[in-house]
């Protein structure tokens, strides 16, 4: 199971790395999580430099893809050559977008007729792309999910783990990272947001 997190120059550390860390709590032999970028190195909005682990081509063949957010997302969607490399397909992949990553999904035509979540800054741009923006932190339909607000990445990671490894595994991963003294309440709150968007098979696993 290969999960990639698309991370572009100007990325938001919270959006890419919280999900990356939670997803890596799953210790299964075939479970692999990677940072994918168009260049060998990308620098965050606060100056943190990451070295990519896999290419965009590898991301397009992954089982699941998260599109991270950042301050240069409008530059990303304006780059026709870059966007052409993002051959994503919800019929064979789980796709998720965090904050301004929702704009990438919209521009790729993967949110047609589907409402979405995003951050407040990105909201008008996603609306300009013809997408109905919801006033909530998480939404999913089929194999496509979106999250709005940096810390909503927790819900996005929980949804993805539940879809790929089952509800119990997702709850366990979230319990591990939740604050001490608040773990049960923290997990319950996350499940409240994610559970309505999970197929029956994921809930019973």
The 8 nearest C-alpha neighbors of each residue, nearest first, counted from 0:
[[1, 30, 29, 31, 62, 2, 61, 63],
 [0, 2, 31, 61, 62, 32, 30, 3],
 [3, 1, 63, 32, 64, 62, 61, 31],
 [4, 2, 33, 64, 58, 32, 34, 35],
 [3, 5, 65, 34, 35, 64, 66, 6],
 [6, 4, 66, 35, 67, 36, 65, 34],
 [5, 7, 36, 67, 35, 4, 10, 34],
 [6, 8, 10, 36, 9, 41, 5, 37],
 [7, 9, 41, 42, 10, 43, 71, 6],
 [8, 10, 43, 44, 69, 70, 71, 42],
 [11, 9, 69, 43, 8, 7, 44, 68],
 [10, 12, 69, 14, 13, 68, 43, 44],
 [13, 11, 14, 15, 16, 10, 43, 17],
 [14, 12, 17, 16, 11, 15, 149, 150],
 [13, 15, 149, 11, 12, 67, 152, 16],
 [16, 14, 67, 12, 13, 18, 17, 19],
 [15, 17, 19, 18, 13, 12, 20, 14],
 [18, 16, 20, 19, 13, 15, 14, 21],
 [17, 19, 21, 156, 16, 20, 152, 15],
 [20, 18, 16, 22, 17, 21, 15, 23],
 [19, 21, 23, 17, 18, 22, 16, 24],
 [22, 20, 18, 24, 23, 19, 17, 172],
 [21, 23, 19, 24, 20, 18, 25, 156],
 [22, 24, 20, 25, 21, 19, 32, 26],
 [25, 23, 21, 22, 172, 26, 20, 175],
 [26, 24, 23, 27, 22, 172, 30, 168],
 [27, 25, 24, 28, 30, 23, 29, 31],
 [26, 28, 30, 29, 25, 31, 0, 24],
 [29, 27, 30, 26, 31, 0, 25, 1],
 [28, 30, 0, 27, 31, 1, 26, 25],
 [31, 29, 0, 27, 28, 1, 32, 26],
 [30, 32, 1, 0, 2, 29, 33, 23],
 [33, 31, 2, 3, 1, 23, 30, 19],
 [34, 32, 3, 52, 35, 4, 2, 53],
 [33, 35, 4, 52, 51, 3, 5, 53],
 [36, 34, 53, 5, 54, 51, 4, 55],
 [35, 37, 6, 38, 51, 54, 5, 7],
 [36, 38, 55, 54, 39, 7, 35, 81],
 [39, 37, 36, 40, 41, 51, 54, 7],
 [40, 38, 51, 50, 36, 41, 37, 52],
 [41, 39, 50, 38, 49, 51, 48, 42],
 [42, 40, 8, 49, 48, 7, 43, 50],
 [43, 41, 48, 8, 47, 46, 9, 49],
 [42, 44, 9, 10, 47, 46, 45, 11],
 [43, 45, 9, 10, 46, 11, 70, 42],
 [46, 44, 43, 47, 42, 9, 11, 12],
 [45, 47, 43, 42, 44, 48, 9, 41],
 [48, 46, 43, 42, 45, 49, 44, 12],
 [49, 47, 42, 41, 46, 43, 40, 50],
 [50, 48, 41, 40, 51, 42, 47, 43],
 [51, 49, 40, 39, 52, 41, 48, 34],
 [50, 52, 39, 34, 35, 36, 53, 40],
 [51, 53, 34, 33, 35, 50, 54, 36],
 [54, 52, 35, 51, 57, 34, 33, 55],
 [55, 53, 57, 56, 35, 36, 37, 58],
 [54, 56, 58, 57, 37, 35, 36, 59],
 [55, 57, 59, 54, 58, 60, 84, 85],
 [58, 56, 54, 60, 55, 59, 53, 61],
 [59, 57, 55, 61, 56, 60, 3, 35],
 [58, 60, 56, 57, 87, 61, 86, 55],
 [59, 61, 57, 58, 56, 62, 87, 92],
 [62, 60, 58, 1, 63, 59, 2, 57],
 [61, 63, 92, 1, 2, 0, 93, 60],
 [64, 62, 93, 2, 92, 61, 94, 3],
 [65, 63, 3, 94, 2, 4, 95, 93],
 [66, 64, 4, 95, 96, 94, 5, 67],
 [67, 65, 96, 5, 100, 4, 97, 95],
 [66, 68, 97, 100, 15, 6, 5, 14],
 [67, 69, 99, 100, 98, 97, 10, 11],
 [70, 68, 10, 11, 9, 71, 72, 99],
 [69, 71, 9, 72, 10, 44, 68, 11],
 [72, 70, 74, 73, 69, 9, 75, 8],
 [73, 71, 75, 74, 69, 70, 76, 99],
 [72, 74, 76, 75, 71, 77, 70, 102],
 [75, 73, 77, 71, 72, 76, 78, 70],
 [74, 76, 72, 73, 78, 77, 71, 81],
 [75, 77, 73, 78, 74, 103, 82, 72],
 [78, 76, 74, 75, 79, 73, 82, 72],
 [79, 77, 75, 81, 76, 80, 82, 74],
 [80, 78, 82, 81, 77, 83, 76, 75],
 [81, 79, 83, 82, 78, 84, 77, 85],
 [80, 82, 78, 83, 84, 79, 75, 85],
 [81, 83, 79, 84, 85, 80, 78, 76],
 [84, 82, 80, 81, 85, 79, 86, 78],
 [83, 85, 82, 81, 86, 80, 55, 56],
 [86, 84, 82, 83, 87, 59, 55, 81],
 [85, 87, 59, 84, 88, 83, 56, 82],
 [86, 88, 59, 85, 89, 92, 94, 60],
 [87, 89, 90, 91, 92, 86, 94, 59],
 [90, 88, 92, 91, 142, 93, 94, 143],
 [89, 91, 88, 92, 142, 93, 87, 141],
 [92, 90, 89, 88, 93, 62, 87, 142],
 [93, 91, 89, 62, 63, 88, 90, 94],
 [92, 94, 63, 142, 89, 143, 64, 62],
 [95, 93, 143, 64, 63, 65, 92, 142],
 [94, 96, 144, 65, 145, 143, 66, 64],
 [97, 95, 66, 100, 145, 101, 65, 67],
 [96, 98, 146, 100, 67, 68, 145, 66],
 [99, 97, 117, 147, 118, 100, 68, 101],
 [100, 98, 68, 101, 102, 121, 97, 117],
 [99, 101, 96, 68, 66, 97, 103, 67],
 [102, 100, 96, 99, 104, 103, 98, 105],
 [101, 103, 105, 100, 99, 125, 104, 106],
 [104, 102, 100, 106, 101, 105, 76, 107],
 [105, 103, 107, 101, 109, 102, 106, 110],
 [104, 106, 102, 108, 110, 103, 107, 109],
 [105, 107, 103, 108, 104, 102, 76, 128],
 [108, 106, 104, 105, 109, 103, 82, 110],
 [109, 107, 105, 106, 110, 111, 104, 103],
 [108, 110, 104, 107, 105, 111, 106, 89],
 [111, 109, 113, 105, 108, 112, 104, 130],
 [110, 112, 113, 109, 108, 130, 105, 129],
 [111, 113, 110, 114, 130, 131, 129, 109],
 [112, 114, 110, 111, 115, 130, 131, 140],
 [115, 113, 131, 132, 130, 133, 112, 116],
 [114, 116, 132, 145, 133, 138, 131, 113],
 [117, 115, 147, 146, 145, 133, 132, 137],
 [116, 118, 147, 98, 146, 122, 101, 99],
 [117, 119, 147, 98, 148, 121, 120, 122],
 [118, 120, 122, 121, 117, 148, 123, 147],
 [121, 119, 118, 122, 123, 124, 99, 117],
 [120, 122, 124, 118, 119, 99, 123, 125],
 [121, 123, 119, 125, 124, 120, 117, 118],
 [124, 122, 126, 125, 121, 127, 120, 119],
 [125, 123, 127, 126, 121, 122, 128, 102],
 [124, 126, 128, 122, 127, 102, 123, 130],
 [125, 127, 130, 123, 129, 128, 124, 131],
 [126, 128, 124, 129, 125, 123, 130, 122],
 [129, 127, 125, 126, 130, 124, 105, 106],
 [130, 128, 126, 127, 131, 125, 111, 105],
 [129, 131, 126, 128, 125, 114, 132, 115],
 [130, 132, 114, 126, 115, 133, 129, 113],
 [133, 131, 115, 116, 114, 130, 126, 122],
 [134, 132, 116, 135, 115, 131, 114, 117],
 [133, 135, 132, 136, 116, 147, 117, 115],
 [134, 136, 133, 137, 116, 147, 138, 146],
 [137, 135, 147, 146, 151, 116, 148, 134],
 [138, 136, 146, 145, 135, 116, 147, 192],
 [139, 137, 145, 144, 115, 116, 146, 140],
 [140, 138, 144, 143, 196, 145, 141, 137],
 [141, 139, 143, 142, 144, 196, 138, 113],
 [140, 142, 143, 139, 144, 196, 89, 198],
 [141, 143, 93, 89, 94, 140, 144, 92],
 [142, 144, 94, 140, 139, 95, 141, 93],
 [145, 143, 139, 95, 138, 94, 140, 96],
 [146, 144, 96, 116, 95, 138, 115, 137],
 [147, 145, 137, 97, 116, 136, 117, 151],
 [146, 117, 148, 118, 98, 136, 116, 151],
 [147, 149, 118, 151, 150, 98, 136, 117],
 [150, 148, 14, 151, 13, 152, 147, 98],
 [149, 151, 152, 148, 153, 13, 14, 154],
 [150, 152, 153, 154, 148, 149, 146, 136],
 [151, 153, 155, 150, 154, 18, 149, 14],
 [154, 152, 151, 156, 155, 150, 157, 18],
 [155, 153, 157, 151, 152, 156, 189, 158],
 [154, 156, 152, 158, 157, 153, 159, 146],
 [157, 155, 159, 153, 18, 158, 154, 152],
 [156, 158, 154, 160, 155, 169, 159, 161],
 [159, 157, 161, 155, 156, 160, 193, 154],
 [158, 160, 156, 162, 161, 157, 163, 155],
 [159, 161, 163, 169, 157, 162, 164, 158],
 [160, 162, 165, 166, 169, 158, 164, 159],
 [163, 161, 159, 160, 201, 165, 164, 158],
 [162, 164, 160, 161, 165, 159, 201, 0],
 [163, 165, 161, 160, 162, 168, 166, 169],
 [166, 164, 161, 204, 201, 168, 167, 162],
 [165, 167, 161, 169, 202, 168, 201, 204],
 [168, 166, 170, 169, 165, 171, 204, 161],
 [167, 169, 171, 166, 170, 165, 164, 172],
 [170, 168, 166, 161, 160, 172, 171, 157],
 [169, 171, 173, 167, 168, 172, 174, 166],
 [170, 172, 174, 168, 169, 173, 167, 175],
 [173, 171, 169, 175, 174, 170, 24, 168],
 [172, 174, 170, 175, 176, 171, 177, 169],
 [173, 175, 171, 177, 172, 176, 182, 170],
 [174, 176, 172, 173, 177, 171, 182, 24],
 [177, 175, 173, 174, 178, 172, 21, 182],
 [176, 178, 182, 174, 175, 173, 185, 179],
 [179, 177, 181, 182, 180, 176, 185, 174],
 [180, 178, 181, 182, 177, 176, 175, 174],
 [179, 181, 182, 178, 183, 177, 184, 185],
 [182, 180, 179, 184, 178, 185, 183, 177],
 [181, 183, 185, 177, 184, 174, 178, 180],
 [184, 182, 186, 185, 181, 187, 174, 180],
 [183, 185, 187, 181, 182, 186, 188, 189],
 [184, 186, 182, 188, 183, 187, 181, 177],
 [187, 185, 189, 183, 188, 184, 174, 182],
 [188, 186, 184, 190, 185, 189, 183, 191],
 [189, 187, 191, 185, 190, 186, 184, 192],
 [190, 188, 186, 191, 192, 187, 154, 193],
 [189, 191, 193, 187, 194, 192, 188, 186],
 [190, 192, 188, 189, 193, 194, 187, 195],
 [193, 191, 190, 189, 194, 137, 188, 195],
 [192, 194, 190, 196, 195, 191, 158, 189],
 [193, 195, 190, 196, 197, 191, 192, 202],
 [196, 194, 193, 197, 192, 191, 198, 190],
 [197, 195, 194, 139, 193, 198, 140, 138],
 [196, 198, 194, 195, 201, 199, 202, 193],
 [199, 197, 200, 201, 202, 196, 162, 141],
 [198, 200, 202, 201, 203, 197, 204, 196],
 [201, 199, 203, 198, 202, 204, 165, 197],
 [200, 202, 165, 204, 199, 162, 203, 198],
 [203, 201, 199, 166, 200, 204, 197, 198],
 [202, 204, 200, 201, 199, 166, 165, 167],
 [203, 165, 201, 202, 166, 200, 167, 164]]
